[in-house]
Amino acid sequence: MQSRNDNATSETAVFLADDAGLTNAAKVLSDGGLVAFPTETVYGLGADARRSDAVAGIYAAKGRPSFNPLIVHVADLAAAEALVTFTPQAYRLAQAFWPGALTLVLPLRPDAGISTLVTAGLTTLAVRVPDHPVAQGLLRAFGGPVAAPSANPSGRISPTTAAHVMAGLAGRIGGVVDGGACGVGVESTIVDVTGDPVLLRAGGVAAEALEAALGQPLSRPSGTAAITAPGMLASHYAPQGTVRLDATHARPGEVMLGFGPVAGDLTLSAAGDLVEAATNLFDRLHQLDAMGAQAIAVAPVPEHGLGAAINDRLRRAAAPRS
């Protein structure tokens, strides 16, 4: 009798790291699917960073999801410049350490076309150029930005081989490109360079090397700093208006955000589809701000699957403001 994992394995393609394999893996990404691939740090779980439905699939596949900013992988500096606005310090670091295990957080260009699920509704983007030939090959075959957290179930050890990926995610993703073992084996270093450089996460590039390239010390975030990248405390995009949860109807003066059978002025998903609701979440919050909503009622969302992540963000949005 086959185990559940054996059955699941047959549903997830293993692509060779050759031209044909990379072409097939890129097609999965183009079709909105998920592909794990090696970088010099760990294996990433990739999706088209421009498609919210694809990015929502990352959270669903990893399990116990929460909407934190994701790192976007691009093939080169020019591709990064199309997504974010570089500062002089950012150029210094990119020229010294890209391609490589360094992620830079920079202001998102208004016309970048990146899903709000990638940025968690923020106006910044975490971006890096990986220094792995297979990652480079996949990015160039795909021809677009790829959002990719580590390719493991939430809370599990980060994967450094294709076998690690298959052990945790077989049957949940479209495929994995087998590029052998990762060389660095720890996640990328993350530096916020929207202003004075701040080290957000230690990783594959030493802080001392970064400081030498910058000619100045790196700051560290305070314990109360808002999230701007993976590896920090959870935060959220909160609308300007107050938020009331588990509402079945709007009170006078409220704008209703519906879900499923509970209709509203806007809806997360009229069909009650949690993936669609996750896809729409940050866009709907932005729309509420654009409408000038001062009081918002939100329909109940089931507390399972992606619903757990949606409710987490909504509860934070509804929390008392300091």
BALOBA-1460 file (C-alpha; in Angstrom, 3 decimals):
// residues 322
<rec num="1" residu="m" x="0.000" y="0.000" z="0.000"/>
<rec num="2" residu="q" x="1.385" y="3.376" z="-1.013"/>
<rec num="3" residu="s" x="1.733" y="6.040" z="1.652"/>
<rec num="4" residu="r" x="-0.012" y="9.395" z="1.284"/>
<rec num="5" residu="n" x="3.369" y="10.961" z="0.589"/>
<rec num="6" residu="d" x="4.054" y="8.438" z="-2.179"/>
<rec num="7" residu="n" x="0.771" y="9.328" z="-3.846"/>
<rec num="8" residu="a" x="1.530" y="13.011" z="-3.414"/>
<rec num="9" residu="t" x="4.990" y="12.650" z="-4.911"/>
<rec num="10" residu="s" x="3.529" y="11.490" z="-8.244"/>
<rec num="11" residu="e" x="1.613" y="14.784" z="-8.465"/>
<rec num="12" residu="t" x="4.707" y="16.987" z="-8.139"/>
<rec num="13" residu="a" x="7.066" y="17.019" z="-11.112"/>
<rec num="14" residu="v" x="10.821" y="16.829" z="-10.581"/>
<rec num="15" residu="f" x="12.568" y="18.850" z="-13.295"/>
<rec num="16" residu="l" x="16.160" y="18.339" z="-14.305"/>
<rec num="17" residu="a" x="18.340" y="21.430" z="-14.196"/>
<rec num="18" residu="d" x="18.783" y="21.484" z="-17.985"/>
<rec num="19" residu="d" x="17.251" y="23.671" z="-20.676"/>
<rec num="20" residu="a" x="14.208" y="21.425" z="-21.111"/>
<rec num="21" residu="g" x="13.622" y="21.158" z="-17.368"/>
<rec num="22" residu="l" x="13.919" y="24.907" z="-16.839"/>
<rec num="23" residu="t" x="11.566" y="25.598" z="-19.745"/>
<rec num="24" residu="n" x="8.970" y="23.250" z="-18.262"/>
<rec num="25" residu="a" x="9.391" y="24.721" z="-14.789"/>
<rec num="26" residu="a" x="9.019" y="28.244" z="-16.195"/>
<rec num="27" residu="k" x="5.760" y="27.188" z="-17.866"/>
<rec num="28" residu="v" x="4.391" y="26.062" z="-14.484"/>
<rec num="29" residu="l" x="5.179" y="29.533" z="-13.130"/>
<rec num="30" residu="s" x="3.618" y="31.215" z="-16.167"/>
<rec num="31" residu="d" x="0.459" y="29.169" z="-15.622"/>
<rec num="32" residu="g" x="0.191" y="30.435" z="-12.037"/>
<rec num="33" residu="g" x="1.668" y="27.343" z="-10.403"/>
<rec num="34" residu="l" x="4.350" y="26.854" z="-7.759"/>
<rec num="35" residu="v" x="7.895" y="25.650" z="-8.430"/>
<rec num="36" residu="a" x="10.632" y="25.039" z="-5.867"/>
<rec num="37" residu="f" x="14.144" y="25.807" z="-7.049"/>
<rec num="38" residu="p" x="17.640" y="26.000" z="-5.581"/>
<rec num="39" residu="t" x="19.420" y="29.207" z="-4.705"/>
<rec num="40" residu="e" x="22.834" y="29.504" z="-3.100"/>
<rec num="41" residu="t" x="21.074" y="29.886" z="0.276"/>
<rec num="42" residu="v" x="18.153" y="27.422" z="0.436"/>
<rec num="43" residu="y" x="15.485" y="26.097" z="-1.929"/>
<rec num="44" residu="g" x="12.798" y="28.694" z="-2.580"/>
<rec num="45" residu="l" x="9.117" y="28.112" z="-3.303"/>
<rec num="46" residu="g" x="8.487" y="30.288" z="-6.315"/>
<rec num="47" residu="a" x="5.407" y="31.914" z="-7.798"/>
<rec num="48" residu="d" x="4.819" y="34.733" z="-10.274"/>
<rec num="49" residu="a" x="5.176" y="37.815" z="-8.052"/>
<rec num="50" residu="r" x="2.676" y="39.704" z="-10.213"/>
<rec num="51" residu="r" x="-0.197" y="37.262" z="-9.635"/>
<rec num="52" residu="s" x="-1.994" y="37.352" z="-6.303"/>
<rec num="53" residu="d" x="-3.665" y="33.993" z="-6.968"/>
<rec num="54" residu="a" x="-0.264" y="32.375" z="-7.465"/>
<rec num="55" residu="v" x="1.216" y="34.044" z="-4.372"/>
<rec num="56" residu="a" x="-1.785" y="32.946" z="-2.289"/>
<rec num="57" residu="g" x="-0.889" y="29.411" z="-3.327"/>
<rec num="58" residu="i" x="2.485" y="29.774" z="-1.570"/>
<rec num="59" residu="y" x="0.772" y="30.434" z="1.757"/>
<rec num="60" residu="a" x="-1.649" y="27.542" z="1.215"/>
<rec num="61" residu="a" x="1.136" y="25.100" z="0.318"/>
<rec num="62" residu="k" x="3.323" y="26.029" z="3.278"/>
<rec num="63" residu="g" x="0.433" y="25.689" z="5.776"/>
<rec num="64" residu="r" x="-0.329" y="27.799" z="8.890"/>
<rec num="65" residu="p" x="0.085" y="30.830" z="6.635"/>
<rec num="66" residu="s" x="0.534" y="34.446" z="7.623"/>
<rec num="67" residu="f" x="0.829" y="37.352" z="5.251"/>
<rec num="68" residu="n" x="4.325" y="38.668" z="5.747"/>
<rec num="69" residu="p" x="6.357" y="40.336" z="2.995"/>
<rec num="70" residu="l" x="8.071" y="37.939" z="0.603"/>
<rec num="71" residu="i" x="11.420" y="38.267" z="-1.153"/>
<rec num="72" residu="v" x="11.219" y="38.738" z="-4.906"/>
<rec num="73" residu="h" x="13.982" y="37.130" z="-6.960"/>
<rec num="74" residu="v" x="15.098" y="38.694" z="-10.237"/>
<rec num="75" residu="a" x="17.813" y="37.864" z="-12.747"/>
<rec num="76" residu="d" x="19.880" y="41.046" z="-12.585"/>
<rec num="77" residu="l" x="20.185" y="44.634" z="-11.374"/>
<rec num="78" residu="a" x="18.240" y="46.014" z="-14.332"/>
<rec num="79" residu="a" x="15.277" y="43.791" z="-13.466"/>
<rec num="80" residu="a" x="15.435" y="45.002" z="-9.865"/>
<rec num="81" residu="e" x="15.551" y="48.644" z="-10.994"/>
<rec num="82" residu="a" x="12.247" y="48.097" z="-12.806"/>
<rec num="83" residu="l" x="10.620" y="47.190" z="-9.482"/>
<rec num="84" residu="v" x="12.229" y="49.441" z="-6.858"/>
<rec num="85" residu="t" x="13.924" y="52.817" z="-6.526"/>
<rec num="86" residu="f" x="17.594" y="52.487" z="-5.614"/>
<rec num="87" residu="t" x="19.404" y="54.696" z="-3.137"/>
<rec num="88" residu="p" x="23.178" y="55.352" z="-3.351"/>
<rec num="89" residu="q" x="23.809" y="52.909" z="-0.472"/>
<rec num="90" residu="a" x="21.708" y="50.273" z="-2.226"/>
<rec num="91" residu="y" x="23.794" y="50.613" z="-5.383"/>
<rec num="92" residu="r" x="26.972" y="50.144" z="-3.347"/>
<rec num="93" residu="l" x="25.675" y="46.945" z="-1.809"/>
<rec num="94" residu="a" x="24.244" y="45.605" z="-5.074"/>
<rec num="95" residu="q" x="27.508" y="46.225" z="-6.921"/>
<rec num="96" residu="a" x="29.491" y="44.523" z="-4.157"/>
<rec num="97" residu="f" x="27.276" y="41.518" z="-3.379"/>
<rec num="98" residu="w" x="24.922" y="40.833" z="-6.293"/>
<rec num="99" residu="p" x="24.394" y="38.263" z="-7.466"/>
<rec num="100" residu="g" x="24.532" y="36.748" z="-3.997"/>
<rec num="101" residu="a" x="22.927" y="36.045" z="-0.641"/>
<rec num="102" residu="l" x="21.822" y="39.631" z="0.025"/>
<rec num="103" residu="t" x="18.268" y="40.983" z="-0.010"/>
<rec num="104" residu="l" x="17.650" y="44.725" z="-0.218"/>
<rec num="105" residu="v" x="14.455" y="46.437" z="0.958"/>
<rec num="106" residu="l" x="13.700" y="49.490" z="-1.180"/>
<rec num="107" residu="p" x="10.758" y="51.733" z="-2.164"/>
<rec num="108" residu="l" x="8.396" y="49.945" z="-4.539"/>
<rec num="109" residu="r" x="7.829" y="51.652" z="-7.881"/>
<rec num="110" residu="p" x="4.129" y="52.513" z="-8.385"/>
<rec num="111" residu="d" x="4.135" y="50.792" z="-11.789"/>
<rec num="112" residu="a" x="6.022" y="47.662" z="-10.678"/>
<rec num="113" residu="g" x="2.952" y="45.444" z="-10.958"/>
<rec num="114" residu="i" x="3.843" y="43.395" z="-7.876"/>
<rec num="115" residu="s" x="1.008" y="41.677" z="-5.998"/>
<rec num="116" residu="t" x="0.044" y="43.288" z="-2.698"/>
<rec num="117" residu="l" x="0.265" y="39.816" z="-1.136"/>
<rec num="118" residu="v" x="4.019" y="39.937" z="-1.823"/>
<rec num="119" residu="t" x="4.475" y="43.284" z="-0.072"/>
<rec num="120" residu="a" x="1.789" y="42.687" z="2.603"/>
<rec num="121" residu="g" x="0.322" y="46.009" z="1.542"/>
<rec num="122" residu="l" x="3.535" y="47.951" z="2.201"/>
<rec num="123" residu="t" x="5.170" y="50.490" z="-0.115"/>
<rec num="124" residu="t" x="8.526" y="48.707" z="-0.003"/>
<rec num="125" residu="l" x="9.781" y="45.521" z="-1.651"/>
<rec num="126" residu="a" x="12.420" y="42.994" z="-0.606"/>
<rec num="127" residu="v" x="14.418" y="42.005" z="-3.698"/>
<rec num="128" residu="r" x="17.541" y="40.022" z="-4.503"/>
<rec num="129" residu="v" x="19.554" y="38.609" z="-7.403"/>
<rec num="130" residu="p" x="20.507" y="34.994" z="-6.604"/>
<rec num="131" residu="d" x="23.949" y="33.633" z="-7.465"/>
<rec num="132" residu="h" x="22.931" y="30.092" z="-8.363"/>
<rec num="133" residu="p" x="23.094" y="28.974" z="-11.997"/>
<rec num="134" residu="v" x="19.825" y="27.037" z="-11.749"/>
<rec num="135" residu="a" x="17.988" y="29.951" z="-10.150"/>
<rec num="136" residu="q" x="19.430" y="32.246" z="-12.799"/>
<rec num="137" residu="g" x="18.375" y="29.845" z="-15.533"/>
<rec num="138" residu="l" x="14.823" y="29.617" z="-14.228"/>
<rec num="139" residu="l" x="14.471" y="33.383" z="-13.807"/>
<rec num="140" residu="r" x="15.665" y="33.999" z="-17.341"/>
<rec num="141" residu="a" x="13.462" y="31.235" z="-18.776"/>
<rec num="142" residu="f" x="10.451" y="32.681" z="-16.931"/>
<rec num="143" residu="g" x="11.286" y="36.285" z="-17.752"/>
<rec num="144" residu="g" x="9.682" y="37.895" z="-14.718"/>
<rec num="145" residu="p" x="9.926" y="38.452" z="-10.949"/>
<rec num="146" residu="v" x="9.501" y="35.386" z="-8.746"/>
<rec num="147" residu="a" x="8.336" y="35.618" z="-5.129"/>
<rec num="148" residu="a" x="9.967" y="32.826" z="-3.146"/>
<rec num="149" residu="p" x="10.097" y="32.086" z="0.581"/>
<rec num="150" residu="s" x="11.826" y="28.898" z="1.714"/>
<rec num="151" residu="a" x="10.280" y="25.758" z="0.200"/>
<rec num="152" residu="n" x="9.218" y="24.025" z="3.404"/>
<rec num="153" residu="p" x="6.057" y="23.638" z="5.470"/>
<rec num="154" residu="s" x="5.701" y="26.440" z="7.995"/>
<rec num="155" residu="g" x="7.772" y="25.823" z="11.106"/>
<rec num="156" residu="r" x="9.922" y="23.137" z="9.510"/>
<rec num="157" residu="i" x="13.648" y="23.216" z="8.734"/>
<rec num="158" residu="s" x="14.572" y="25.134" z="5.586"/>
<rec num="159" residu="p" x="15.340" y="22.787" z="2.659"/>
<rec num="160" residu="t" x="18.770" y="22.595" z="1.050"/>
<rec num="161" residu="t" x="18.075" y="19.711" z="-1.364"/>
<rec num="162" residu="a" x="15.236" y="18.744" z="-3.691"/>
<rec num="163" residu="a" x="14.624" y="15.696" z="-1.492"/>
<rec num="164" residu="h" x="13.990" y="18.001" z="1.473"/>
<rec num="165" residu="v" x="11.421" y="19.882" z="-0.608"/>
<rec num="166" residu="m" x="9.659" y="16.704" z="-1.714"/>
<rec num="167" residu="a" x="9.550" y="15.363" z="1.841"/>
<rec num="168" residu="g" x="7.581" y="18.399" z="2.965"/>
<rec num="169" residu="l" x="5.660" y="19.692" z="-0.065"/>
<rec num="170" residu="a" x="5.109" y="16.785" z="-2.467"/>
<rec num="171" residu="g" x="1.584" y="16.964" z="-3.811"/>
<rec num="172" residu="r" x="1.155" y="20.585" z="-2.766"/>
<rec num="173" residu="i" x="3.238" y="22.228" z="-5.524"/>
<rec num="174" residu="g" x="3.617" y="21.932" z="-9.270"/>
<rec num="175" residu="g" x="7.252" y="20.931" z="-9.345"/>
<rec num="176" residu="v" x="10.783" y="21.205" z="-8.052"/>
<rec num="177" residu="v" x="13.948" y="21.818" z="-10.049"/>
<rec num="178" residu="d" x="16.636" y="19.465" z="-8.757"/>
<rec num="179" residu="g" x="19.823" y="21.507" z="-8.737"/>
<rec num="180" residu="g" x="21.648" y="19.557" z="-6.045"/>
<rec num="181" residu="a" x="22.549" y="20.813" z="-2.591"/>
<rec num="182" residu="c" x="22.642" y="24.524" z="-1.780"/>
<rec num="183" residu="g" x="26.070" y="25.950" z="-1.083"/>
<rec num="184" residu="v" x="25.348" y="28.510" z="1.652"/>
<rec num="185" residu="g" x="22.572" y="26.707" z="3.499"/>
<rec num="186" residu="v" x="21.254" y="29.702" z="5.452"/>
<rec num="187" residu="e" x="18.859" y="32.394" z="4.310"/>
<rec num="188" residu="s" x="19.955" y="35.660" z="2.751"/>
<rec num="189" residu="t" x="20.966" y="38.698" z="4.755"/>
<rec num="190" residu="i" x="18.296" y="41.417" z="4.596"/>
<rec num="191" residu="v" x="19.150" y="45.123" z="4.706"/>
<rec num="192" residu="d" x="16.644" y="47.981" z="4.598"/>
<rec num="193" residu="v" x="18.194" y="50.719" z="2.463"/>
<rec num="194" residu="t" x="15.204" y="53.032" z="2.173"/>
<rec num="195" residu="g" x="17.158" y="55.401" z="4.451"/>
<rec num="196" residu="d" x="20.176" y="54.809" z="6.677"/>
<rec num="197" residu="p" x="20.980" y="51.095" z="6.189"/>
<rec num="198" residu="v" x="19.373" y="48.802" z="8.764"/>
<rec num="199" residu="l" x="20.223" y="45.115" z="9.199"/>
<rec num="200" residu="l" x="16.863" y="43.352" z="9.361"/>
<rec num="201" residu="r" x="18.091" y="39.744" z="9.245"/>
<rec num="202" residu="a" x="21.523" y="38.168" z="9.527"/>
<rec num="203" residu="g" x="22.276" y="35.634" z="6.818"/>
<rec num="204" residu="g" x="24.613" y="34.526" z="4.083"/>
<rec num="205" residu="v" x="26.532" y="37.826" z="3.813"/>
<rec num="206" residu="a" x="28.300" y="38.920" z="6.997"/>
<rec num="207" residu="a" x="27.368" y="42.273" z="8.524"/>
<rec num="208" residu="e" x="31.053" y="43.205" z="8.700"/>
<rec num="209" residu="a" x="31.399" y="42.796" z="4.937"/>
<rec num="210" residu="l" x="28.337" y="44.951" z="4.353"/>
<rec num="211" residu="e" x="29.654" y="47.667" z="6.656"/>
<rec num="212" residu="a" x="33.007" y="47.621" z="4.891"/>
<rec num="213" residu="a" x="31.319" y="48.111" z="1.518"/>
<rec num="214" residu="l" x="29.141" y="50.929" z="2.866"/>
<rec num="215" residu="g" x="31.885" y="52.618" z="4.840"/>
<rec num="216" residu="q" x="29.498" y="52.993" z="7.768"/>
<rec num="217" residu="p" x="27.931" y="50.826" z="10.478"/>
<rec num="218" residu="l" x="24.571" y="49.149" z="10.037"/>
<rec num="219" residu="s" x="21.768" y="50.050" z="12.405"/>
<rec num="220" residu="r" x="19.581" y="47.376" z="14.006"/>
<rec num="221" residu="p" x="15.771" y="47.635" z="14.219"/>
<rec num="222" residu="s" x="14.146" y="48.383" z="17.547"/>
<rec num="223" residu="g" x="11.899" y="45.819" z="19.147"/>
<rec num="224" residu="t" x="8.863" y="47.858" z="18.126"/>
<rec num="225" residu="a" x="9.873" y="48.315" z="14.485"/>
<rec num="226" residu="a" x="7.204" y="47.650" z="11.879"/>
<rec num="227" residu="i" x="7.744" y="44.695" z="9.582"/>
<rec num="228" residu="t" x="9.399" y="45.524" z="6.262"/>
<rec num="229" residu="a" x="10.762" y="42.110" z="5.299"/>
<rec num="230" residu="p" x="10.688" y="38.407" z="6.153"/>
<rec num="231" residu="g" x="12.246" y="37.383" z="9.432"/>
<rec num="232" residu="m" x="10.748" y="40.189" z="11.541"/>
<rec num="233" residu="l" x="7.806" y="40.417" z="13.909"/>
<rec num="234" residu="a" x="4.358" y="40.104" z="12.320"/>
<rec num="235" residu="s" x="2.580" y="43.298" z="11.329"/>
<rec num="236" residu="h" x="-0.158" y="44.300" z="8.939"/>
<rec num="237" residu="y" x="-1.604" y="46.844" z="6.572"/>
<rec num="238" residu="a" x="-4.306" y="48.617" z="8.602"/>
<rec num="239" residu="p" x="-6.917" y="50.796" z="6.900"/>
<rec num="240" residu="q" x="-7.567" y="54.312" z="8.141"/>
<rec num="241" residu="g" x="-11.048" y="53.454" z="9.394"/>
<rec num="242" residu="t" x="-11.946" y="51.413" z="12.468"/>
<rec num="243" residu="v" x="-12.688" y="47.741" z="11.824"/>
<rec num="244" residu="r" x="-15.465" y="45.564" z="13.317"/>
<rec num="245" residu="l" x="-15.144" y="41.816" z="12.721"/>
<rec num="246" residu="d" x="-17.635" y="38.935" z="12.395"/>
<rec num="247" residu="a" x="-20.370" y="41.291" z="11.242"/>
<rec num="248" residu="t" x="-23.454" y="39.985" z="9.457"/>
<rec num="249" residu="h" x="-24.648" y="43.448" z="8.451"/>
<rec num="250" residu="a" x="-23.426" y="47.039" z="8.425"/>
<rec num="251" residu="r" x="-24.443" y="49.448" z="11.136"/>
<rec num="252" residu="p" x="-25.289" y="53.060" z="10.220"/>
<rec num="253" residu="g" x="-22.171" y="54.783" z="8.913"/>
<rec num="254" residu="e" x="-20.232" y="51.557" z="8.270"/>
<rec num="255" residu="v" x="-18.929" y="50.253" z="4.954"/>
<rec num="256" residu="m" x="-19.474" y="46.491" z="4.648"/>
<rec num="257" residu="l" x="-16.723" y="44.130" z="3.497"/>
<rec num="258" residu="g" x="-18.488" y="40.903" z="2.647"/>
<rec num="259" residu="f" x="-17.518" y="37.263" z="2.305"/>
<rec num="260" residu="g" x="-19.563" y="34.371" z="0.926"/>
<rec num="261" residu="p" x="-23.278" y="34.699" z="1.671"/>
<rec num="262" residu="v" x="-22.763" y="37.954" z="3.588"/>
<rec num="263" residu="a" x="-22.830" y="40.594" z="0.878"/>
<rec num="264" residu="g" x="-21.247" y="44.013" z="1.188"/>
<rec num="265" residu="d" x="-20.260" y="47.233" z="-0.506"/>
<rec num="266" residu="l" x="-17.113" y="45.289" z="-1.374"/>
<rec num="267" residu="t" x="-16.472" y="41.563" z="-0.967"/>
<rec num="268" residu="l" x="-13.438" y="39.403" z="-0.332"/>
<rec num="269" residu="s" x="-15.107" y="36.567" z="-2.254"/>
<rec num="270" residu="a" x="-18.782" y="36.327" z="-3.137"/>
<rec num="271" residu="a" x="-18.272" y="32.598" z="-3.690"/>
<rec num="272" residu="g" x="-16.742" y="32.085" z="-0.243"/>
<rec num="273" residu="d" x="-13.441" y="31.002" z="-1.815"/>
<rec num="274" residu="l" x="-10.556" y="31.470" z="0.641"/>
<rec num="275" residu="v" x="-7.892" y="31.636" z="-2.062"/>
<rec num="276" residu="e" x="-9.841" y="34.380" z="-3.835"/>
<rec num="277" residu="a" x="-10.335" y="36.137" z="-0.488"/>
<rec num="278" residu="a" x="-6.600" y="36.020" z="0.243"/>
<rec num="279" residu="t" x="-5.913" y="37.327" z="-3.238"/>
<rec num="280" residu="n" x="-8.277" y="40.261" z="-2.692"/>
<rec num="281" residu="l" x="-7.513" y="41.116" z="0.955"/>
<rec num="282" residu="f" x="-4.953" y="43.926" z="0.677"/>
<rec num="283" residu="d" x="-6.519" y="45.337" z="-2.472"/>
<rec num="284" residu="r" x="-9.881" y="45.608" z="-0.709"/>
<rec num="285" residu="l" x="-8.271" y="47.368" z="2.273"/>
<rec num="286" residu="h" x="-6.673" y="49.863" z="-0.111"/>
<rec num="287" residu="q" x="-10.054" y="50.368" z="-1.786"/>
<rec num="288" residu="l" x="-11.669" y="51.086" z="1.581"/>
<rec num="289" residu="d" x="-9.071" y="53.773" z="2.220"/>
<rec num="290" residu="a" x="-9.673" y="55.244" z="-1.238"/>
<rec num="291" residu="m" x="-13.409" y="55.359" z="-0.441"/>
<rec num="292" residu="g" x="-12.667" y="57.271" z="2.750"/>
<rec num="293" residu="a" x="-14.313" y="54.596" z="4.913"/>
<rec num="294" residu="q" x="-14.172" y="55.647" z="8.563"/>
<rec num="295" residu="a" x="-15.967" y="52.584" z="9.958"/>
<rec num="296" residu="i" x="-15.694" y="49.133" z="8.387"/>
<rec num="297" residu="a" x="-17.719" y="46.007" z="9.115"/>
<rec num="298" residu="v" x="-16.187" y="42.699" z="7.991"/>
<rec num="299" residu="a" x="-18.147" y="39.498" z="7.431"/>
<rec num="300" residu="p" x="-17.082" y="36.290" z="9.222"/>
<rec num="301" residu="v" x="-14.292" y="34.326" z="7.506"/>
<rec num="302" residu="p" x="-13.782" y="30.618" z="8.352"/>
<rec num="303" residu="e" x="-10.787" y="29.946" z="10.611"/>
<rec num="304" residu="h" x="-9.137" y="27.226" z="8.515"/>
<rec num="305" residu="g" x="-6.629" y="27.053" z="5.676"/>
<rec num="306" residu="l" x="-5.953" y="30.503" z="4.270"/>
<rec num="307" residu="g" x="-8.792" y="31.754" z="6.450"/>
<rec num="308" residu="a" x="-6.427" y="31.636" z="9.430"/>
<rec num="309" residu="a" x="-4.081" y="34.090" z="7.708"/>
<rec num="310" residu="i" x="-6.912" y="36.326" z="6.556"/>
<rec num="311" residu="n" x="-8.352" y="36.465" z="10.076"/>
<rec num="312" residu="d" x="-4.913" y="37.131" z="11.564"/>
<rec num="313" residu="r" x="-4.518" y="40.217" z="9.385"/>
<rec num="314" residu="l" x="-8.084" y="41.363" z="10.015"/>
<rec num="315" residu="r" x="-7.703" y="41.006" z="13.788"/>
<rec num="316" residu="r" x="-4.568" y="43.135" z="13.656"/>
<rec num="317" residu="a" x="-6.425" y="45.686" z="11.537"/>
<rec num="318" residu="a" x="-9.198" y="45.765" z="14.157"/>
<rec num="319" residu="a" x="-6.853" y="46.080" z="17.149"/>
<rec num="320" residu="p" x="-6.951" y="49.339" z="19.129"/>
<rec num="321" residu="r" x="-4.631" y="51.983" z="17.667"/>
<rec num="322" residu="s" x="-1.944" y="53.471" z="19.864"/>
